[in-house]
Amino acid sequence: MSHQTVIILDFGGQYNQLIARRVREHGVYCEVKPYTTPLADLRAIDPIGIIFTGGPNSVYLETSPHVDPEIFTWGVPILGICYGCQLIAHTLGGKVTAATEDSAREYGKTETYFDTKCRLFKGLPAQGITWMSHGDYMEKVPDGFALTARSDACPNVAIADEARGFYGVQYHPEVNHTEHGTDMIRNFLYEVCGAAGDWSMRGYKETAVQALREKIGDGKVLLALSGGVDSSVAAALLAEAVGKQLTCVFVDHGLMRLNEGDEVETAFSQWDINFVRADAEELFLSRLAGVTEPEAKRKIIGEEFIRVFEAEAKKIGRVDYLAQGTIYPDVIESGAGDAAVIKSHHNVGGLPDYVDFKEIVEPLRLLFKDEVRGLGRELGLPEYLVSRQPFPGPGLAVRCIGDITKEKLGTLRLADFIFRDEIAKAGLEGTMDQYFAVLTNMRSVGVQGDGRTYDYTLALRSVTTTDFMTADWTRIPYEVLDRVSVRIVNEVPHINRIVYDITSKPPATIEWE
C-alpha cells in the first residue's frame, strides 16, 4: 500500500492523535512517530511533509526533547505546532525564553491576526480565534523567518520561512476551538507539501484485500468477534479477502444490548464464512451470580470469554493466523511503533496462550476509529454496526450496579433501548458521542396506578467528547428527557424513578463502573 506520507513527530503533545486525524481527514496518509525515531528510519519513509507536535517541555532546557538539525536539510516542508514551533526557532538560531510577564503567556481562546499572503493562511480570514496554551515565547525568531500572525499580547504567534517551507504556530490548529484551524492544516498539506490526496477508505479496502490474500494464501484465520465496530470491520475485511478460510467466533455472553447478538449474526450472513455463535449466557450469569465489585465482574468476564473462545477454537483444529481488531490509536499508545500490538481488552487479551497459530493479522492497525467506520461502510456493513457507540468489553455487567441477574439485565436492556430510540427519533444522535442507561442498585418509593411501589432508580448518561479523555455532559432538551422518562416508567417493569447524570469527566468517568 503505497501512499504519499506525512510524518507526525511526537514530542509528547496531548493532541498528537488529533493532528494525525486532521491530516487523514484531508485525504493524506500520515504516521505518528516518537521524536526518538532514528533519522534514517524517518527518511526511508520519504515523507512529503513533517509536523512537529506540541509538548509539555521548554525547548531551552537540555533535558527537553530535541531533534537532529539534519532534518532541516532534507528539503521537506515542516510545520511546528506550539512546542514544535518553538523547537524550530530554537534549533535554527532563534531564542525561546520563559515568559516573565502575564502578557507574554497565552492560554485559551485568543483573538489572532493573520498575514493572508502566507501560504499557511491562504484564502482564510485575516482575523480569528485560536487556541493557545504556552508559557514560553519566541524572544527572537531565526534568520530568514517572517512573522505571519500576531495577537494583542504576542507579536510572534506564527512564523514562516516560505523559501524552505518551514512554518511554526504557537497555537493549536488541530482543535475545534481554533477557527479555520483544519483549513490551515489543509493549506500546509496542499499549498506547501503539494499533496495529491491519495488516501481514502475505498482505496484502502482494495489494497488491503489484495495484501491479505497474498499474505494468508490458503491459510486458516480465526477471529474473536465481539460485535463492536473494530472487530466487526476486521471480520468484514477478512471475509472479503479470504471468505471460507475465516472463522469468526462470536461469544454471546448475554451482556449485550437489545437484539445486538441477532444483529451481528445477520450482518455476517452476507459472507460465505464460518460464523460460530457460542451461546454462553447461562455460563456467564452463573459465574457472575452474587458478584457486586466492578473489577471482579471484569475479571470473571475476561476469564470466561477466553475459556469459551478456547473451547470453540479447539473444535476448529489447525489455525494459521489469529486476527485482531487493533486500530492505530492502540499502536500509538503502546509506543511500539511497527511492532505487533496485542490489545489488552478482554476479548483478545491472553488468547495467544490458548490458541496455536503462527502469526497475528491486524488489518486495521493503520486506521483511526472514524476511518474504521468509513471502511465498514465501504464493505457494506449495516449502519447499526458501523455507527455503534463505544461499548465496554464487559457489556451491561458494568452498567448494572451491584449484583447481576437475568431479570435486572432484561430491565436495563429495554430501558437502554428506549433511551436510544427516543434520541434517534429526535434526530440527536450526531450531537452526542456516547449515551446509555445505568440500572442503579438504589430503590425508592413511588406511586404507579393506585398503589405504592418500591422499585429501582434508572440513571441516564450522555456525553460529548473529542477524545474520551475528557467529556462534557450533553444538554439534552427537557422535552426529549421527558419522553424518555414517561416511556420507561410505563413500558419497563421495576423502574419508578429516572435521574439524569450531569457530571462531566473529570471529575466523573464516562461509565459508572
Beta strands, then each sheet from edge to edge (+ up, - down):
strand 1: 5-10
strand 2: 29-34
strand 3: 49-52
strand 4: 78-81
strand 5: 95-98
strand 6: 106-114
strand 7: 127-134
strand 8: 136-140
strand 9: 146-151
strand 10: 158-161
strand 11: 166-169
strand 12: 221-225
strand 13: 246-252
strand 14: 274-279
strand 15: 321-323
strand 16: 359-361
strand 17: 434-448
strand 18: 451-464
strand 19: 472-473
strand 20: 495-500
sheet 1: 2+ 1+ 3+ 4+ 11+ 10- 9+ 6- 7+
sheet 2: 5+ 8-
sheet 3: 14+ 13+ 12+ 15+ 16+
sheet 4: 17+ 18- 19+
sheet 5: 17+ 18- 20-
end
